[in-house]
Amino acid sequence: MDKLTLYYDGHCGICRAEVARLSGWDRAHRLEFADIAAPGFVPPAGASMKALDTEMHAQTAEGRLLVGIDSLLAAYTLVGRGWMVAPLRVRLLRPAFAALYRGLARNRYRISGWLGRPGCADGVCAYKHPLR
């Protein structure tokens, strides 16, 4: 895999921080980012808006969709930081990490607030999902 598009929620403080971190590490320009909260955003084939809003998705250059921790694994690996997410590769631990990730994704605005990051961009929402 040599290119990856990550679909992220631009209203989410944690999500924006993660995109900024990955962008900074992406010296080879292998990642592209698509904000699912941007006006006029159209989901890629095979993904609904609800699915994109529930978990992070990524799409390979070949068109394969990756969901949840698989999208994070791919992104970190492409920017040379696969070691940071190596535990996500352990088969016995994957179900637990996937469940933790889904909980984080579901509560990302609340967690953004707890961490001192704005819960939503431009005051669009306060601890609620703008896309649902």
C-alpha positions as CSV (number, residue, x, y, z in Angstrom):
1,M,0.0,0.0,0.0
2,D,1.5,3.3,-1.0
3,K,-1.4,5.8,-0.6
4,L,-4.2,6.1,1.8
5,T,-7.2,8.4,2.2
6,L,-8.3,8.8,5.8
7,Y,-11.9,10.0,6.4
8,Y,-12.2,11.9,9.7
9,D,-14.6,14.2,11.5
10,G,-13.4,17.8,11.3
11,H,-15.8,18.8,14.1
12,C,-13.9,16.6,16.5
13,G,-11.0,18.0,18.4
14,I,-9.3,14.7,19.0
15,C,-9.7,13.8,15.3
16,R,-8.2,17.1,14.1
17,A,-5.3,16.6,16.5
18,E,-4.7,13.1,15.1
19,V,-4.8,14.4,11.5
20,A,-2.3,17.1,12.4
21,R,0.0,14.6,14.0
22,L,-0.2,12.1,11.1
23,S,0.3,15.0,8.6
24,G,3.5,16.1,10.4
25,W,4.9,12.6,10.2
26,D,3.9,12.1,6.5
27,R,7.1,13.2,4.9
28,A,6.5,11.1,1.8
29,H,3.0,12.5,1.3
30,R,1.3,9.1,1.3
31,L,-1.8,10.2,3.2
32,E,-4.7,12.2,2.1
33,F,-7.4,13.4,4.5
34,A,-11.1,13.9,3.8
35,D,-13.3,15.7,6.3
36,I,-16.7,14.0,6.5
37,A,-18.1,17.2,8.2
38,A,-17.1,19.4,5.3
39,P,-20.0,20.9,3.2
40,G,-20.6,18.9,0.1
41,F,-18.6,15.8,1.3
42,V,-19.7,12.7,-0.5
43,P,-18.9,9.3,1.1
44,P,-16.8,6.9,-0.9
45,A,-18.4,3.9,-2.6
46,G,-19.2,1.2,-0.1
47,A,-19.5,3.5,3.0
48,S,-22.5,5.3,4.3
49,M,-22.4,8.6,6.1
50,K,-23.6,6.8,9.3
51,A,-20.7,4.3,9.1
52,L,-18.2,7.1,8.5
53,D,-19.6,8.9,11.5
54,T,-19.4,5.8,13.7
55,E,-15.8,4.8,13.0
56,M,-12.8,6.1,11.2
57,H,-12.5,4.7,7.7
58,A,-9.7,4.8,5.2
59,Q,-9.5,3.9,1.5
60,T,-6.4,2.4,-0.2
61,A,-5.3,3.5,-3.6
62,E,-6.8,0.2,-4.9
63,G,-10.2,1.2,-3.5
64,R,-10.3,-1.2,-0.5
65,L,-12.0,0.3,2.6
66,L,-10.5,-0.1,6.0
67,V,-12.5,0.4,9.2
68,G,-11.7,1.4,12.7
69,I,-8.3,0.1,14.1
70,D,-7.4,-1.2,10.6
71,S,-7.5,2.3,9.3
72,L,-5.2,3.5,12.1
73,L,-2.8,0.6,11.6
74,A,-2.5,1.4,7.9
75,A,-2.0,5.2,8.5
76,Y,0.6,4.8,11.2
77,T,2.5,2.2,9.2
78,L,2.5,4.4,6.1
79,V,4.1,7.3,8.0
80,G,6.7,5.0,9.5
81,R,5.2,4.8,13.0
82,G,3.8,1.3,12.9
83,W,5.6,0.5,16.1
84,M,3.3,2.9,17.9
85,V,0.3,0.8,17.1
86,A,2.0,-2.6,17.1
87,P,-0.3,-4.0,19.8
88,L,-3.3,-3.6,17.4
89,R,-1.7,-6.4,15.3
90,V,-1.9,-9.0,18.2
91,R,-4.8,-11.2,17.2
92,L,-5.9,-12.0,20.7
93,L,-5.9,-8.3,21.7
94,R,-7.7,-7.0,18.5
95,P,-11.2,-7.5,19.8
96,A,-10.5,-5.5,23.0
97,F,-8.7,-2.7,21.1
98,A,-11.5,-2.6,18.5
99,A,-14.1,-2.2,21.3
100,L,-12.1,0.5,23.1
101,Y,-11.7,2.4,19.8
102,R,-15.4,2.2,19.1
103,G,-16.1,3.6,22.6
104,L,-13.6,6.4,21.9
105,A,-15.2,7.1,18.5
106,R,-18.7,7.2,20.0
107,N,-17.7,9.6,22.8
108,R,-15.1,11.7,20.9
109,Y,-16.8,15.0,21.6
110,R,-17.1,14.5,25.3
111,I,-13.5,13.1,25.5
112,S,-12.3,16.1,23.5
113,G,-13.8,18.4,26.1
114,W,-12.2,16.4,29.0
115,L,-8.8,16.8,27.3
116,G,-9.3,20.5,26.9
117,R,-9.8,20.4,23.2
118,P,-12.9,22.0,21.7
119,G,-15.6,19.4,21.3
120,C,-16.6,20.7,18.0
121,A,-15.3,23.2,15.5
122,D,-16.9,26.6,15.2
123,G,-19.3,25.9,18.0
124,V,-21.4,23.6,15.8
125,C,-22.2,21.2,18.6
126,A,-21.6,20.6,22.3
127,Y,-21.0,17.0,23.2
128,K,-23.4,15.7,20.5
129,H,-23.0,14.2,17.1
130,P,-23.6,16.9,14.4
131,L,-23.9,14.2,11.7
132,R,-26.6,12.0,13.1
